[in-house]
Amino acid sequence: RTAGRMAAACNLSGALLFCLLGGGFFLAGPKAALFVSGFGTLPPSERARYDTAALSRDYARRFLGWGVLLLAGAGASALWSGWAALLALAVWQVLFWRQVRWDPERAFERYDLKQK
C-alpha cells in the first residue's frame, strides 16, 4: 500500500512538472527549442538548419502527453490500486526511452529544413 502511494505521488509530481514544461514550450514558441537537450549546444549556423517551431511544438505535445499519462496513473491509483500508478510509470519509461537519441543528427533529422 505504501509503494502505491509513493508511485501516485511520483506520478502527480511528474504530471505537474511535464504539464508546466509543455505549457512553457507552447507559450515560448520557437525560442523554447534552445531548451531541448543537445539543440542548444549546436552552433547557431547549425541550428538555423532546423525548424525550431515544429521542434518546440512537438516537445510541448510530448511533455503534455506524458503529463496526462502520469496524471491518469495517479487518478487510477486513487480509484483502484497503486499498481495503476506503477503501470503508468512503466509506460512512461517505455515512451521516454523510445524517443531518446544520442546522436544530434539523428535526434533532429525530422526537423531538418533541407529535407522538407
Protein Blocks (a to p, Z undefined) as FASTA:
>chain_A
ZZmmmmmmmmmmmmmmmmmmmmmmmmnmmmlmmmpghjlmpcfklmmmpcfklmmmmmmm
mmmmmmmmmmmmmmmmmmmmmklmmmmmmmmmmmmmmmpcfblklmmmmmpmklZZ
